[in-house]
């Protein structure tokens, strides 16, 4: 099943958008190839409210969040789906301004000093014009937005686990642990409106990056299946528009990951007996229709697939790349763990 992406979205920077009777949205002006139009900050409730994923730390953005409040309202909860800085960099400032406690699954998982993909480069695939364009875009990016990755400083005031319930002023949120994109990723289900805030687990505009070692493909697939058992009428990701056909979208994501695995296996199957292929040579063919600035992130997902296949004994990493060992074993997308 092909994914029907949801890309018709106006961020309306600086405006508070009434998404539903209990939900308001403000989009941070931090667009890039990884955040789409920027981080969508959601305010839940009326009166005493919760903020989901405060976003970047820019002072004007923090001012915008406070300006979302109606007279007499206050922020009493800060909910965090996961610890990537485009979601959490603004947490300390918002907490200092409001005194609201933070709720999240826990701190980010360990970040190794060295990563197997360190040094991976796709420069040989960029034209001179693309290299110049990418370099200028980076130079024009505000300093506070240049590091969007693991936030290893965040520790929630209130640690939550799967099945916990957070009760506010006229709103009730269920915690759904959905590891995969990160090990501490959670979604928040708003009971009163049958809505699930999906963070980066399920988005409408793009698929999620799985970045080992904290990201895990098996966890991600099982977390997707978990959502098929729920009755949510819509998903609200942190980036991009509302997803109005959630179960269809999730199934398409599952099928998409199976397709990516098949691409890898088919490519390895086509190699000669003494040939190997490196990740840097898999990505350009697998993601030929994707913005090249995202290839480094895509490499992490390819790596996650290869690790999953390796765990099943289907592939093996050798000195210069990967080779197929056992094409007959069960696929990672069909295995429950």
Secondary structure, DSSP 8 states (H G I E B T S, - for coil): ------------TT--EEEETTEEEEE-S--BTTTBT--EEEEESSSEEEEE------HHHHHHHHHT--TT-EEEEEE-S--BHHHHTTHHHHHHHH--EEEES-S-----SS-TTTT---GGGS-HHHHHHHHHHHHTS-GGGS--SB--S---SEE--TT-EEE-SS-EEEEEE--SSSTT-EEEEEGGGTEEEEETTS-SSS-----TTTS-HHHHHHHHHHHHTS--SEEEESSS-EES-HHHHHHHHHHHHHHHHHHHHHHHHTS-TT--B-HHHHHHHHTTTS-GGGHHHHHHHHHHHHHHHHHTTSEEEETTEEEES-TTS--GGG---
